[in-house]
Amino acid sequence: MDIAITSINLKLNDGELTGANIYFNGKANTINMSGYIPLTATEYDGKTYDQLESIVIEKIVEKIKNPVE
């Protein structure tokens, strides 16, 4: 799966990082996808770009395997 992070929107509360929305575009064979993955401050803080890409891919797979009813 090829994923490109297109933007990151930080969530702040009184100047404190509370989370981040990671927006992405991607493709896997004939499937195109785009959207965002919300992360907690702990999941986001201190991660490299490559680590964030891996987290986004993991979360996409989780959402596909366990769709909301």
N, C-alpha and C positions, 0 to 999 in steps of 0.2 A: 504494500500500500504506500503510495506516494502522498505525503502531506506537506503543505506549505502553510506556515502560520502567517496570516495576513495582517493581524493586529492584535494587540493586547490591551484590554481596558481594565485598569486597576480599580478595585472597590476600596474606598477609604472611609473610615468613620473617625472623625476628630483627628485626622492626620495619621491614623493607624491603618495599616494594611489589613483588610478583612477578607480579601479574596481577589480573584481575577477572572475575567472572561477571555478565553483564548479563541480567537476567530481563525478559521482555517478554510482552505480549499484542498481537495484531494481527489485521487482517483485510484481505482483498483480494477484493472482490466477494463471492462465495459461499464463500470459504475463510476459516476461522478458524484461528488458530495461537497457540501459546504455547510457551515454553521459555526456554532461556538460550543466550547466546553467550559462550564464553570468550575473553577478550582478554589479550594480554601486557601487561606494565607499560608498555611503550612505546606500544602501541595505545591504552591507556586514559588515561595520565597527561596532564593539562592540557586534556582535551577538554571542550567544552561539551555540554550536554544534546542540542542539535540535531546536533552532530557525532557523538555516540554513537548517536543514532537512525539517522543515515545509515550508520554502520559496521554496525549490526545489520542493516539492510536489505540492504546489500551482501553480508554473510556469509550471510544467509538465501538470497539468490539463488544464491550460489556453491554452497551445500549442495544446493539443488534441482537445479542444473545438473550437479553432480558428486557424485551419491550414493555412499556407501560400499557396496561390494559385499559 
